[in-house]
């Protein structure tokens, strides 16, 4: 009985020892919980800092990649198109024999078919844009290494650009500052190159370099984010043909007088053509712009330069030339009048020299009211000034 009581009710000192062990266990668990909280807090801070650094590096890399893509935008388009056409041609060569076998009744070998004996004359086509031989123009800035005997003037003459174009592109302090082995950047045309900054527009850039906005749009290798609004991408580089650096004295100054046309319909000494419109010549004939642009905010009437038959009238493709009229004057000569706001004639109608055929406008690929006037001789664009003066 006594043994049972001792087992059921141990001495007090044994009960105290058991309570102490339980207290120490609870205390240890509390310390462990505190350590876990501190660890989780520090781990969260480390994870946040690491993530921030990673995101910042990613953003810098993304900005660099985007800027590089903007700068390269459009430069590979020509090569890509040529590669694509070559691929299509190769595919056609491979599948042609297979296709031929699917038509057993046909006895003509497609590869032995005679070529046409005649080609369509360009004068019989309604296409008005001519293809320029690749050697006659460049679509990008090139590097040129200065050779013994070179001068800024001889280099400029060699590449068909002005002395100031080379000077501005390469920040030359004087004509004698080039040396053998130096690499110069040569623009494809006379003018300046401009790196687009935030807020730049075709109109602000044209004003800065003293040209008409249409000059920038007409240059075929200037790309736009939006071809309807002529929006530019930040950091892209565009060419401003005939542009002049502001507030700089030119080494080879050229008089930049805006040529005013005579009154529309005025007969010139040649007696062949009359001026189709009155205004300011905003852009002359060039390899990339085979026409004469005459600008006039008053939007006057456009006159037929000579008698002939209307062979084209309307906005035929919904873009490009906008509303246009083409007149066939016979003897392989045609004239084109583009960007009209109104057209007063129809296909098949005959007109006399000086008849009103439409109203000057800004339809199609245009930045302002002007007339785009072309003269074609046997399908080849010629300088309109050669027959207008």
Buried (B, 14 or more C-beta within 10 A) or exposed (E): EEEEEEEEEEEEEEEEEEEEEEEEEEEEEEEEEEEEEEEEEEEEEEEEEEEEEEEEEEEEEEEEEEBEEBBEBBBEEEEEEEEEEEEEEEEEEEEEEEEBEEEEEEEEEEEEEEEEEEEEEBBEEEEBEEEEEEEEBBBEEEEBEBEEEBEBBEBBEEBBBBBBBBBBBBEBEEEEEBEEEEEBEBBBBBBBBBEBEEEBBBBEBBEBBEBBBBBBBBBEBBBBEEEEEBEBBBBBBBBBBBBBBEEEEBBEEEEEEEEEBEEBBEEEEEEBBBBBBBBBBBBBBBBBBBBBBBBBEEBBBBBBBBBBBBBBBEBBEEEBBBBBBBBBBEEBBBBBBBBBBBBBBEEEBEBEBBBBBBBBBBBBBBBBBBBBBBBBBEBEBBBBEEBBE
